[in-house]
Amino acid sequence: MSTPKELRYSEEHEWVKVEGEQVRIGITHFAQSELGDIVFVELPEVGDELKADEPFGSVESVKTVSELYAPISGKVVEINEELTDNPEFVNESPYEKAWMIIVEPSDASEVDNLMSAEQYEDMIKEG
């Protein structure tokens, strides 16, 4: 199971990639493997304001529906439209093709509160 070292991780299994003034967000390989085959992804609208640790969308698998929780606060500046027609990207490529949203953080220091890859892997093992 891959946990890219350059990303930060939330306890709710979202990953964050800092890209200049913005952050790209998706769900982890571990999360998608626990959910099973993803059949639908619901994302917020561009312009929506997110609050850290609050729901911003959901993923539906053949097993269940799971909420997505914002790892940081900020404004949604882009969503991955590809996931509407290709929700299976979440299973196939959770870190590349299946990024979900790009956010302009309201407080960039919130990223520092997220886990490193090593901390995230330890959390999964203890889970």
C-alpha positions in Angstrom: 0.0 0.0 0.0 1.5 3.3 -1.0 1.7 6.4 1.2 3.6 9.1 -0.7 6.1 10.8 1.5 5.6 14.3 0.1 2.0 14.4 1.2 0.3 15.2 4.5 -2.5 13.1 5.9 -5.6 13.6 8.1 -7.1 11.2 10.6 -10.1 10.9 8.3 -7.9 9.4 5.6 -7.6 12.5 3.3 -4.3 13.4 1.7 -3.1 17.0 1.1 -0.5 18.1 -1.4 0.8 21.7 -1.1 1.1 23.4 -4.5 2.3 26.9 -4.0 -0.6 28.9 -2.5 -3.1 26.1 -3.0 -3.6 22.5 -1.8 -4.8 19.5 -3.7 -6.9 17.0 -1.7 -8.0 13.4 -2.2 -8.5 10.2 -0.2 -5.8 7.8 0.6 -5.0 4.4 -0.9 -6.0 2.9 2.5 -9.4 4.6 2.5 -10.3 3.5 -1.0 -9.2 -0.1 -0.2 -11.4 -0.1 2.9 -14.4 1.3 0.9 -14.2 -1.1 -2.0 -15.3 -0.3 -5.5 -16.3 3.4 -5.7 -19.4 4.0 -7.8 -20.1 7.7 -7.1 -18.3 10.8 -5.9 -20.1 13.9 -4.6 -17.9 17.0 -4.5 -18.6 20.6 -3.4 -19.0 23.5 -5.8 -16.2 25.9 -6.8 -16.4 28.8 -4.5 -17.6 26.8 -1.5 -15.9 27.6 1.8 -14.6 24.6 3.7 -14.0 24.3 7.5 -11.4 21.9 8.8 -12.8 18.6 10.0 -16.3 19.3 8.6 -17.8 17.3 5.7 -17.3 18.6 2.1 -18.6 15.7 0.0 -19.0 11.9 -0.1 -17.9 8.8 -1.8 -20.3 5.9 -2.5 -19.0 2.4 -2.9 -20.8 -0.9 -3.4 -20.6 -1.4 0.4 -21.3 2.1 1.9 -21.5 5.8 1.6 -18.7 7.7 3.4 -18.4 11.4 4.1 -15.3 13.3 3.0 -13.9 15.6 5.7 -11.9 18.8 5.0 -8.4 18.4 6.3 -8.0 22.2 6.2 -10.2 25.3 5.9 -10.4 27.4 2.8 -12.1 28.1 -0.5 -12.7 25.5 -3.2 -11.0 26.8 -6.4 -11.3 23.7 -8.6 -12.9 20.3 -8.5 -12.0 17.2 -10.4 -14.8 16.9 -13.0 -13.3 13.6 -14.3 -14.6 11.8 -11.1 -18.2 12.4 -12.1 -17.9 10.1 -15.1 -15.0 8.0 -13.8 -15.5 7.4 -10.0 -13.4 4.2 -10.4 -10.3 6.5 -10.7 -10.5 6.6 -6.9 -9.7 2.9 -6.7 -7.2 2.9 -9.7 -5.2 6.0 -8.9 -6.0 7.7 -5.5 -3.0 10.0 -5.6 -2.8 11.0 -9.3 -6.0 10.8 -11.3 -8.4 10.8 -8.4 -7.5 14.1 -6.6 -10.8 15.6 -5.6 -10.5 19.3 -5.0 -8.1 22.2 -5.0 -8.4 24.6 -2.1 -7.0 28.1 -1.4 -6.3 27.7 2.4 -7.6 30.4 4.7 -4.8 29.5 7.1 -1.9 27.7 5.4 -0.4 26.7 8.8 -3.2 24.2 9.2 -1.2 21.9 6.9 1.4 21.7 9.7 -1.2 20.0 11.9 -1.6 17.1 9.5 0.3 13.8 9.8 3.5 12.9 7.9 3.4 9.7 5.8 5.2 7.9 8.7 2.7 9.1 11.3 -0.2 8.1 9.0 1.2 4.6 8.5 1.6 4.2 12.2 -2.1 5.3 12.7 -3.3 2.7 10.2 -1.2 -0.1 11.8 -2.7 0.8 15.3 -6.2 1.0 13.8 
